[in-house]
């Protein structure tokens, strides 16, 4: 009985894969659970990829499963499922390809699901609005198609946004002549006038003159100015907002046209917002959008300037600095330009997918910041690192490889700690950034492939 069983196990079975024959003994056929072997049949025919089966055949012979380099990972995993082999049987050298493929497929499925939900939402919005004119205006405002009207409005709105941003930016530039700069320097700067008269008499030099400021007084004044600048740096805002923002009080004929540009852009953005609110399919969904709320806040901040202008005209002492500080949010209008750009959507989705990795990187940076700042505070002089929170600035700037150089360790041990701080930052960032890069690259390449395929179908 045992001898007959041994003879049966030693019997060879031929597996024919599209004309390529592979001979296996019955004893190793058990590694292929989905291959049902009978005692009477000795050859089995399958229409399957032969390259994938070569790796499976080697697995049956030597017990090691590898993914062929010339075979797609997804195709090979399908063959493993067909033959009933678990992916856990893969060797360690192939785990990287397997995990990377599964992660990319999971990210791609999530991206396609979000894209499909957005398309369904757009279809529902079109059906919910009975007015064809509103639908058409909404598509143009939201840049949802590639018609000539949409492209024209996109160029127009982009031009207005850039005009608003650069108009405010150039209004802060002061152009003065050289004589004005000399006058300003003479009125506010520290001057040292030295008048020397030298007379040579009998080989000796006699010097007479007056020195407006002695060296000791000049050093004291420099220290006072430095301490004043350091105190100013501790404030969140160095000056009051009215000194930095263009108003009626500090404008003239050369800079007044910047205010006219601002009036024009505010009117354009106001009309655009009104049309958006009228034509949007769902107001509740519109106000749930972050960019839509941001657009409203920026517009309200722009109208805050008129409150300041009215206060200046009526000589009111109202403190409108908080409204003027909101002027910095104008730059965020650029997000409206790239809102529907596929690369921007993929970037946002990539950050959303990698939020755990991002939090891990932030956690490592936070731990390193606390660790190195504590060491530097106790090692270095209090004049250079006045407190541990001051040392936080040095640690985070050094770990992010920026290094402003405003705070520098001077002791040997402090420089060693600074070197370790810089090296740790390079390691943390270099290990986590490629995760986002790979995810973004894979999704962006798929989006490009999909758009090219749709263009060819049209």
C-alpha positions in Angstrom: 0.0 0.0 0.0 2.8 2.4 0.9 4.8 1.4 -2.2 1.8 2.2 -4.4 1.4 5.6 -2.7 5.1 6.3 -3.3 4.8 5.3 -6.9 1.8 7.6 -7.3 3.6 10.5 -5.7 6.6 10.0 -8.0 4.3 10.0 -11.1 4.8 13.0 -13.3 2.0 15.3 -14.4 2.2 17.6 -17.4 0.8 21.1 -17.1 0.3 22.6 -20.6 0.3 26.4 -20.5 -0.5 27.6 -24.1 1.7 25.0 -25.6 4.5 25.2 -23.0 4.7 22.0 -21.1 5.8 21.8 -17.5 6.3 18.5 -15.8 5.6 18.2 -12.0 5.4 15.3 -9.7 2.2 14.6 -7.8 4.0 15.2 -4.5 4.5 18.9 -5.3 1.1 19.4 -6.9 -0.3 20.1 -3.4 1.3 23.5 -3.6 -1.3 24.4 -6.2 -4.6 24.0 -4.3 -6.7 25.0 -7.3 -5.3 22.4 -9.6 -7.6 19.4 -9.1 -5.6 16.3 -10.0 -7.3 12.9 -10.7 -5.6 9.5 -10.8 -6.5 8.9 -14.4 -5.5 12.2 -16.0 -1.8 13.0 -16.6 -1.9 16.2 -18.6 -3.8 19.4 -18.0 -4.3 22.3 -20.4 -4.6 26.0 -19.3 -4.8 29.2 -21.3 -2.7 31.3 -18.9 0.4 33.5 -19.2 3.4 31.2 -19.4 5.9 33.8 -18.0 3.9 34.0 -14.7 3.7 30.2 -14.5 7.4 29.8 -14.9 7.8 31.5 -11.5 5.1 29.3 -10.0 6.7 26.3 -11.5 10.0 27.2 -9.8 8.1 27.7 -6.6 6.8 24.1 -6.8 10.3 22.8 -7.4 12.4 24.7 -4.9 9.8 26.3 -2.6 10.7 29.9 -3.3 8.3 32.4 -4.9 9.6 35.5 -6.8 7.9 38.1 -8.9 9.5 38.0 -12.4 11.1 41.3 -13.4 9.4 41.3 -16.8 5.9 40.7 -15.5 3.4 43.2 -14.1 2.9 42.8 -10.4 -0.8 43.0 -10.8 -0.8 40.3 -13.4 1.3 38.0 -11.3 -1.0 38.5 -8.2 -3.9 37.5 -10.4 -2.1 34.3 -11.4 -1.4 33.5 -7.7 -5.1 33.9 -7.0 -5.9 31.6 -9.9 -3.6 28.9 -8.7 -4.5 29.3 -5.1 -1.2 30.5 -3.8 -1.1 33.1 -1.0 0.9 36.3 -1.5 2.5 35.8 1.8 4.6 33.0 0.2 6.6 35.7 -1.6 10.3 36.0 -0.7 11.5 39.0 1.3 13.3 40.5 -1.8 9.9 40.9 -3.5 8.0 42.3 -0.6 8.9 45.9 -1.7 7.3 45.5 -5.1 4.2 43.9 -3.6 3.7 46.5 -0.8 4.3 49.4 -3.2 1.9 48.0 -5.8 -0.9 47.4 -3.2 -0.4 50.9 -1.8 -0.5 52.5 -5.2 -3.7 50.6 -6.1 -5.3 51.6 -2.8 -4.5 55.3 -3.4 -5.7 55.1 -7.0 -9.0 53.5 -5.9 -9.5 56.3 -3.4 -8.7 58.9 -6.0 -11.1 57.4 -8.5 -13.8 57.2 -5.9 -13.4 60.9 -5.0 -13.3 61.8 -8.7 -16.5 59.8 -9.4 -18.2 61.4 -6.4 -17.3 64.9 -7.7 -18.7 64.0 -11.2 -21.9 62.7 -9.7 -22.2 65.9 -7.6 -21.7 68.0 -10.7 -24.4 66.1 -12.5 -26.8 66.5 -9.6 -26.1 70.2 -9.5 -26.9 70.6 -13.2 -30.2 68.7 -12.8 -31.2 70.6 -9.6 -31.1 74.0 -11.5 -33.8 74.5 -14.0 -32.3 77.6 -15.6 -29.9 76.8 -18.5 -28.4 80.3 -18.2 -27.5 79.7 -14.5 -25.9 76.4 -15.4 -23.9 78.0 -18.2 -22.7 80.9 -16.0 -21.8 78.5 -13.2 -19.7 76.4 -15.5 -17.9 79.5 -16.8 -17.3 80.9 -13.3 -16.1 77.5 -11.9 -14.0 76.7 -15.0 -15.7 73.3 -15.5 -15.4 73.0 -19.3 -13.0 73.9 -22.0 -15.2 76.2 -24.1 -14.0 79.5 -25.5 -16.1 81.5 -23.1 -14.7 79.6 -20.1 -11.1 80.1 -21.2 -11.7 83.8 -21.9 -13.2 84.4 -18.4 -10.3 82.4 -16.8 -7.8 84.6 -18.4 -9.7 87.7 -17.4 -10.2 86.7 -13.8 -6.5 85.6 -13.5 -5.5 89.0 -14.8 -7.7 90.8 -12.3 -6.4 88.7 -9.4 -2.7 89.3 -10.4 -3.5 93.0 -10.9 -5.0 93.2 -7.4 -2.0 91.4 -5.8 0.7 93.3 -7.6 -1.1 96.6 -7.3 -1.0 96.4 -3.5 2.6 95.0 -3.6 3.9 97.9 -5.7 2.0 100.5 -3.7 4.4 99.7 -0.8 7.5 100.6 -2.8 8.8 104.1 -2.0 10.9 105.8 -4.6 13.0 108.6 -3.2 15.8 110.7 -4.7 19.3 110.6 -3.4 19.0 114.1 -1.8 15.9 112.9 0.1 17.8 109.9 1.3 20.7 112.1 2.5 18.2 114.4 4.3 16.6 111.4 5.9 19.9 110.1 7.0 21.0 113.4 8.4 17.7 113.8 10.2 17.4 110.4 11.7 20.8 108.7 11.5 23.7 109.0 13.9 26.4 111.3 12.6 30.0 111.7 13.6 31.7 114.8 12.3 35.4 115.1 12.8 37.4 118.2 11.8 41.1 117.7 11.9 43.8 120.3 11.3 47.3 119.0 11.2 50.3 121.2 11.4 53.9 120.0 11.1 56.3 121.8 13.4 59.8 120.6 14.2 59.0 117.0 13.0 56.0 116.8 15.4 52.3 116.5 14.5 49.8 118.7 16.2 46.1 117.8 15.8 43.2 120.1 16.6 39.6 119.7 15.9 36.2 118.8 17.3 34.5 115.4 17.4 30.7 115.6 17.6 30.2 112.3 19.3 32.8 110.5 21.3 33.4 106.8 20.9 31.9 105.9 24.2 28.7 107.8 23.5 28.5 106.3 20.0 28.8 102.8 21.4 26.2 103.5 24.0 23.8 104.8 21.3 24.5 101.7 19.1 23.7 99.4 22.0 20.5 101.3 22.7 19.4 101.0 19.0 20.2 97.3 19.0 18.1 96.7 22.1 15.3 98.8 20.6 15.4 96.7 17.5 15.3 93.5 19.5 12.3 94.8 21.4 10.6 95.6 18.2 11.3 92.0 16.9 9.4 90.6 19.9 6.2 92.2 18.7 3.9 90.4 16.3 3.6 93.5 14.1 6.5 95.9 14.0 4.6 99.0 13.1 1.0 100.1 13.1 -0.9 99.1 10.0 -1.7 102.6 8.7 2.0 103.3 8.3 2.3 100.3 5.9 -1.0 100.4 4.0 -1.7 103.0 1.4 -4.3 105.5 2.6 -5.5 109.0 1.6 -3.2 110.5 4.2 0.0 109.0 2.8 -0.9 109.1 -0.9 0.0 111.6 -3.6 -0.5 112.0 -7.3 2.1 109.4 -8.1 0.6 106.7 -5.9 -3.1 107.5 -5.9 -3.8 105.4 -9.0 -3.0 102.3 -6.8 -6.1 103.1 -4.9 -8.1 103.3 -8.2 -6.8 99.9 -9.1 -8.0 98.5 -5.8 -11.4 100.1 -6.3 -11.7 98.5 -9.7 -10.7 95.0 -8.5 -13.0 95.1 -5.5 -15.9 96.0 -7.8 -15.0 93.0 -10.1 -14.7 90.6 -7.2 -18.0 91.8 -5.7 -19.9 91.3 -8.9 -18.3 87.9 -9.3 -19.3 86.9 -5.8 -22.9 88.0 -6.3 -23.1 86.0 -9.6 -21.6 83.0 -7.9 -24.2 83.1 -5.1 -27.0 83.6 -7.6 -25.9 80.8 -10.0 -24.6 78.2 -7.5 -26.7 75.0 -7.4 -26.6 74.7 -3.7 -25.9 77.5 -1.2 -25.3 75.2 1.7 -22.7 73.3 -0.3 -21.2 76.5 -1.5 -20.6 77.8 2.1 -19.1 74.5 3.1 -16.3 75.0 0.6 -13.1 76.2 2.2 -12.0 78.2 -0.9 -15.5 79.9 -1.1 -15.4 81.0 2.5 -11.8 82.2 2.0 -12.9 84.2 -1.0 -15.6 85.9 1.1 -13.2 86.7 3.9 -10.7 88.2 1.5 -13.4 90.4 0.0 -14.6 91.5 3.4 -11.0 92.3 4.3 -10.7 94.4 1.1 -13.7 96.5 2.1 -12.1 97.0 5.5 -9.8 99.5 3.8 -12.8 101.7 3.1 -13.6 102.0 6.8 -10.1 103.2 7.3 -10.4 105.7 4.5 -13.6 107.0 5.9 -12.0 107.3 9.3 -9.2 109.3 7.8 -11.5 111.7 6.0 -13.6 112.3 9.2 -10.4 112.5 11.3 -11.7 109.7 13.5 -9.4 107.9 16.0 -11.0 104.5 15.5 -8.5 101.7 15.6 -9.0 99.8 12.4 -5.6 98.0 12.4 -7.2 94.5 12.6 -9.1 95.2 9.4 -5.9 96.3 7.7 -3.9 93.3 8.9 -6.4 91.2 6.9 -5.0 92.8 3.7 -2.3 90.1 3.7 -5.0 87.5 2.8 -5.2 89.0 -0.7 -2.5 86.6 -1.8 -4.8 83.7 -1.1 -6.9 84.7 -4.2 -4.3 82.8 -6.2 -5.9 79.6 -4.9 -9.0 80.4 -7.0 -6.9 80.2 -10.1 -5.5 76.7 -9.5 -8.7 75.4 -7.8 -9.7 73.2 -10.8 -6.2 72.4 -12.0 -5.7 68.6 -11.9 -2.2 68.9 -10.4 -3.5 71.0 -7.5 -6.3 68.5 -6.8 -3.9 65.6 -6.8 -1.6 67.5 -4.5 -4.4 68.1 -2.0 -5.4 64.5 -2.2 -1.8 63.4 -1.7 -1.5 65.5 1.4 -4.8 64.0 2.6 -3.5 60.4 2.0 -0.2 61.1 3.7 -1.5 62.9 6.7 -0.2 60.1 9.0 3.2 60.3 7.5 3.0 64.1 7.7 2.1 63.9 11.4 5.0 61.5 12.0 7.4 63.9 10.4 6.0 66.8 12.4 6.3 64.7 15.6 10.0 63.9 14.8 10.7 67.6 14.2 8.9 68.5 17.4 10.9 66.0 19.5 14.2 67.1 17.9 13.3 70.8 18.5 12.7 70.2 22.2 15.7 68.0 22.6 18.4 70.2 20.9 17.0 73.4 22.3 17.3 72.2 25.9 20.9 71.1 25.4 21.8 74.4 23.6 20.3 76.5 26.3 22.4 75.0 29.1 25.6 74.7 27.0 25.6 78.1 25.4 25.8 81.6 27.0 22.5 83.3 27.9 23.4 86.3 25.7 23.2 84.1 22.6 20.3 81.8 23.7 18.3 83.9 26.2 15.7 81.2 26.8 14.7 77.8 25.7 11.9 79.1 23.5 14.5 81.3 21.8 16.5 78.1 21.2 13.4 76.5 19.6 13.8 78.9 16.7 17.4 77.8 16.2 16.5 74.1 16.3 13.6 74.2 13.9 15.4 76.4 11.4 18.5 74.2 11.6 16.5 71.0 11.2 14.7 72.3 8.2 18.1 73.1 6.6 17.3 76.8 6.3 19.8 78.2 8.9 19.3 82.0 9.1 22.5 82.5 11.2 20.9 85.0 13.6 21.6 82.6 16.5 24.9 80.8 16.4 26.5 78.3 19.0 29.9 79.5 20.0 31.2 76.7 22.2 32.7 73.5 20.9 30.0 71.4 22.5 27.3 73.7 21.2 28.6 73.4 17.7 28.6 69.6 18.0 25.0 69.8 19.1 24.2 72.1 16.2 25.8 69.6 13.8 23.7 66.7 15.1 20.6 69.0 14.9 21.3 69.7 11.2 22.0 66.0 10.4 18.9 64.8 12.1 16.8 67.3 10.2 18.2 66.1 6.9 17.5 62.4 7.8 13.9 63.1 8.9 13.0 65.1 5.8 14.8 62.8 3.3 13.0 59.8 4.7 9.4 61.2 4.7 9.3 63.5 1.6 9.7 60.6 -0.9 6.5 59.1 0.3 4.5 62.2 -0.8 6.5 62.4 -4.0 5.8 58.8 -5.1 2.1 59.1 -4.3 1.8 62.4 -6.2 3.8 61.0 -9.2 1.7 57.9 -9.5 -1.6 59.7 -9.3 -0.5 62.5 -11.7 0.8 60.0 -14.3 -2.6 58.2 -14.2 -4.5 61.5 -14.5 -2.3 62.4 -17.6 -2.9 59.0 -19.1 -6.7 59.2 -18.5 -6.9 62.7 -20.0 -4.9 61.7 -23.1 -7.2 58.6 -23.6 -10.3 60.8 -23.4 -8.9 63.2 -25.9 -8.2 60.4 -28.3 -11.7 59.1 -27.9 -13.1 62.5 -28.8 
